[in-house]
Amino acid sequence: MTEHDFKVRIPAGDDFLDPAEVATLDASTLRARTEAIAPLLRERAANAERLRRPDPEVWSAIRRSGFFYLFVPRAFGGLGADPDTFIDAALPLAKADPGTAWSACFVAGHNQVIAHFPEAAQQEVWGTSGYVIAPQVSMPPGMAKRVECGYRISGSWSWGSGIMDADYVVAVVMLGPPTPEAPPPMGLALIRASEVTSRDTWHVAGLASSGSNDVIADDVFVPDHRVLTDLTLFTGHNEYSRFHEEPIFGFPAIPFSSFIAVVPILGAAMGLLDLYREALPSRIVKGRQGQLGENAAAQVRLARADVMIDTAEQLIRAAARRALAASSLANGEQMPIRARLRMEFAYAAQLCRDAARLIADGSGSSIYRNDNPFQRLLRDISVMSSHVAFDMDAAAELHGRVLLGMPPTTMIL
């Protein structure tokens, strides 16, 4: 397979739910639907890892569940859901196959980003469908050249989670060439997936089923209404999202990205905990007498991991609610809250990773067999928690500086 052989599987568009069915969806219904398809994700997880992209039948099942309507505004036939509803619906998917859930969570969340684009873009992407599958790619930023009625955009972006099943791409671009005096202003371009290619670069030790390949655009024309130059979405609402009454559209952009990324880590840790608890009563480790579940050290590991993961969940839920409450504040008032949110989400990811390592270290060597789902979940957690949003050193330094009244070292918060 060459580096350009991967093809984006643009959805046929024939599996959107009827608006009347979407109107019946609530937190408990969505949770029941994702729990119902979790066995399919679990069954196909090993194959999705081999494919290095989500399994087609699994992805279709997620589409039919209604999961992707979560962050579409109600004005366009979506749910405009709150963070707790998202968490409840996502966890069953992440417990079964974190890689597929990673991409599903990201592209579901990116509908929230699209709510900040001009109304004409929202009408174009949601007017004839219930949601869009749109990975967001940022690094390195692409180049946008101003032309009549729009921009010509070129770029090669990494980490395109969701690109293998996309119909749009949200890409970070420079709105002009860089100069020695100052960096150019940045923007977001909403590009049709049919106008980009996917480079086969996703060869990874974990999270393989996410299919997070590179995205390439070569001199693609994007009209003005699909290029967002007003990036006040970093503080929550901008002039376009204010038309939507649901609080989720005021969630500041960078903390929101961290939020949708940390939930699959939480689910994967829960999945590992379930496997460990289920195995303990019958597990016999060489060199020990009796079942592992009768061993005090194993019981201690189980108890500690359970509380660590529960603590991470409560922290994530509380931080998300605090982010929504901050949306009414001015940028200067928000900054210390956003700095704290960055550390809270990073700390939750660390708790999940440490809990996974704790129970893995007490589980014996058999968990590393290729046919054991434990090792796949463990690898997925390791890769997910390496995301830049969960760099604890950087997050703690930022939060500490703000606590001391010092200026932040980055404006990406």
N, C-alpha and C positions, 0 to 999 in steps of 0.2 A: 504493500500500500504506500503510495506516495504521500507527500505532505499536503496535497490538495485534494485527496480522494474522498474525504468526508463530505457528505451532502447534507444540507439543512433540510429537514423534513417539515416543510410548511404545512400546517394543518389544513385538512380539506374544508373545514368550516361546517361540517354537517353534524357535529355532535354538541353544538351549543344547546343549552337547556331552554325550554319554553319559558317565556317571562313569567307565566303563571306558576310554574314550578319553582323558579328562583324566588318568587315572592313567599313561598312556604318555608324557605330555608331559614333556620335559626341556629344558635350555637349547639343545641343538643342534637338537632337533625344532622348538621354537618359532621359533628363528632361521631355519630352513629355511622354515617356513610364512610368516613375515612377508616374507622375501625373495621368496617365490613370488607374493605378492599386491602387492608393490611396483610392478610395471609397471602394474597397474590403478590404483593411487593416482596414479602419474605421468600416466597417460592422462587421468584425470578431474580433475586438479588445477585446470586452468583453469575447468572447469565448476563445480567446488565453490566456487571463488573468486567466480564470478558468482552462485551460489546463496546465498553467504554462510552456508554450513553444510556439513557433510560430505555427500558424495554417498551416496545411500541404498545403492547396490550395494557401494560401498567399505566403508561401515560394517558391512554384513552380512558382508562377507568378513573384516573384522577380528574380528567376533564369532565366526565359524566357525573362525578360526585358533587360538583358545584364549588370545589375548592378555589378555583381561579376567579370566582365572582367576589371574593372576600373584600378586596380593596378597590372595587369599581364603585363610583358614586351611585347612590340610589337614583339620581336623576337620569342615569344612563342604564338602568336596569340591573345594577349590582347591589351589594349589601352594605357598603360603607361600614364595614364591621369594626369593632373595637379590638384592642390588642389581645384581650383574654379569649375572645372567640377564635382569633387566629391561632393562638397557642393551643387551644383545645383541639382544633381541627388538624393542626400540623403534627402533633406529637405521635399519633398512631402511625403516620407515614414514616417519621424519622426513626421510630423504634424498629421498624421493619427493614427499611433500606435508607440509611442516611444520605447516600449519594444522590438518589433520585429525589428524596425529600429536599435536599439542599437546593437543587435547581427549581423544584416546584415552589418552594418558599420564596426564592428570589424573584421569579417571574410573577408570582402572585403579588408580591410587594411592589413591583415596578409599575403596576397599574396605579398605585398611590402616587408615584412620581408623575405619571402622565396627567394626573388631575391638575398639575401645576402648569401644563402647556396651554397655549392660547385655545380659546373655545373652538376655533376652526379645526385644530388638531384633534381635540377631544371628540368632536362630531365625526371626524373622518375615521378614527380608529374604533370608536364605540357605537357609532350611529347604526351600523348594520350588524353588530355582533355584541356579545355580552362581555367580552374581555379580550385582551391581547396577550400573547406569549412574547415577552420582550426582555431579553437579557440586557443588563446595563453594564457597559464596559467603560473603563476610565483610563487605564494606564497601558502604554504611554498615550497621552491625548492625541487625537487626530488633528488635522488641519482643515479649517473651513475658510474657503476663499469667497469673498463677497462677489456675487454676480446679480444680474437683474432678477428681481423677485425671489431671491433665495441665495443659496450657497452651494459651491462645489466642494465636496468633502472627500478627503482621502485619509487613510490611517490603517494601522495594524495594532489591534488591541488584544491583550491577553485576558485570561480568566472570564471567558464568555459563558458563564453558567446558564444553561437553558437554550443555548444557540442551536442545539441539534433538533429542536422542535419549534423554532421561533417563526413568528410572522412579522415582527418588528425588532429593531435593536435601538436601545437608548445609548448614545455614545457621547462621551466627553470630548469636546473639540476646542481648539484655540481659535478664537475669532480674529485671526490675523497673525502675521509672522512675529516671532519674538524679536526684541531689540535689546541692545546692551543697556538701555536706560531702564526698561521695565518689562515685566512679563506681559503677554497679551491678555486681554479679558477672555474668560472661559465661558462656554455655553454647553447646552445639551442638544444633540440632534436626534430626531426620531426618524430612523431610516428603515425602509422596507427590507425584510430579510431576503426577499428575492433579488435585491440589489447588492448583497454582500456575499462573500464566500467564507467558508469555515476551514481553517488550516488544521490538519491533524497533528496536534501537538500535545494532546492530553494523555501522556504516558506517565502515570503517577503511582506511588505506593499505596495510596488510599483515596477514597472519594472518586474512584474511577467511573462509577455509574452516573455521575453528574454530567459527564460529557462536556466539560468546561473548556472547549477548544478556543483557539484564537479566532478573531473576527477581522476580516480585511474588507475595506471599502476602497475602490479605485475611481476617483473623480465622479462621485455620485451626486446628482443634483437633488437637493432637498429644499422644498419651498419654505418661505419665511415662516409660515404658521407652524411648521414642524421643527423649528430651531428656537430653543428657549435661551434668551439672553438675559432674562431677569432671574438671577439666582438667589433671590431673597427666600426661596424655599429652604435654604439652609437654616433659617430661623423659624420655619414652619410654613405659614400661609404666604402665598404671593397674590398678586392681583387677580389671578385666574382661579386659584383654588378657593378663594373666599366665596365663590358662588355656591360651593357645596357646604351644607350645614353640618355634616358629620365631623366629629372632632378629630378623627384619624388623619384628616388632610392638613391638620395643623401640627402634626408630629414633625419636629425638625429633621432635616434630611439625613445628616450624618448619624445621629443616634438611631434613626429609623433603619438605616442600613445595618447597623450593628444588631439591632433588635431582631430583624428577620434572619440574620445569620446565626445568632446564638441559639435560637429555638431548635434547629436540627441537632445541634450539639447536645442540648438537654435531652431530646428524644433518644438519641443514640446512647447516651449514658443510662437512661432508663431501660433501654433494651438490653444493655449489658447486665444491669442489675437484675433484671428478670431472669436472664439465662443463668446467672450465678446462683440466685435463690432456688431456681428449679433444679439445678444440678446437685446442690449440696446434700440433700437427703440420701441420694444413691451413689454419690461420688466416692470412689476408693482411690487413694493416692498411695503409690508404692512407698513402703517404709513406715506407713502409719497403720495402726490397728483400728478397725472400725470405720464407719462412714465419716466423710469430711464434715458433714453437718453437725456431728457430735463434738467436733474439735472447737475449743474455746476461741482460738485465734481466728478460725473461719467465721465464727459468729460475730466476733468483734469487727472484722473486715466488712461483713455484711451490714452491720449496724452503722458503722461509720460512713460507709458509702451511701447508705440510704439517707442519712441526715444531710450529708454533703450535697447530694443531688436535690433533695427537697429544699434545702437552703438556696441553691442556685435558682430553682423554679420560683420561689417566693421573691427573690431579689429581682429576677427578670420581670415578673408581673408588676411589682411595685415601681420599678424604674420606668416601665412603659407608661404607667398611669401618671407618673411625675412628669414625663416628657410631654404628655398631652396638656397637663396643667400649665406648663411653661410656655405654651404657644401664644398666650395672650401678652407675654412680657416683651419689652424692647430687647434688642440684641445685647446691649450691655448687661441687662439684668439676667438674660438667659445664659450668658457665657459660663458662669460658675456652675450652673445646673448642667449644661451640656458637657462640661469637663468631668463632672461627677458621674454623669450617665456613661461616658466612655469607660471610666474605670469600673463601674458597676457591671456593665455587660462583659468586660474583659475578665473581671473577677469571677463572674458566674461561669464563663467558659473554662477558667482555670479549675474551679471546683469540680466541674464535670470531668475534665481530663484527669485530675488527681484521683477522683473516685474510681474512674476506669482503671487507672494504673494500680490502685490499691487492691482491687479485687482480682485483677489479672495476675499480680504477683503472688496471690494465694491460690491460684487455680490449676497449677501444674502445666506440664508441657503440651498436653493433648489439645489445649485450646488453640494452638498454633497450626494444627492440621488444616489444610486448605478446605476441607469439607466442613469445618467447624465455623459457624457464623460468628462466633466470639471474636476470632482474630480479624474478621472483616470490619466489624463494628469498632474494634480497638484502633485499627489503622485509619478508619474514616474519622474518628474523633481526633486522632493526632494531626491529620491534615487540616480538618476544619478549624481546630483551635490555633493553627499557625497563621490564620488570616490576620492581616495587618491591624484590623480593628481590635484584636485581642492581645496585642503586644502589651503585657502588663507593665514592663519597665517604662515605656513611653506614656501609657495611660496614667500610671502613678505619678510620674514626673509632672505631667500636665496638671493633674488635680492638685498636687502639692504646691506648685507654683501659684495657682489661682487662689488656694487657701491662704497663701502668704501675701496676697495682693500684688503678685508679680505678673507681668504680661505673659500670655501663653506663647509657647515656642512654635505653634502652628495655628493657622486659622481654619484648618480642616477639623472642626469639632462641632 
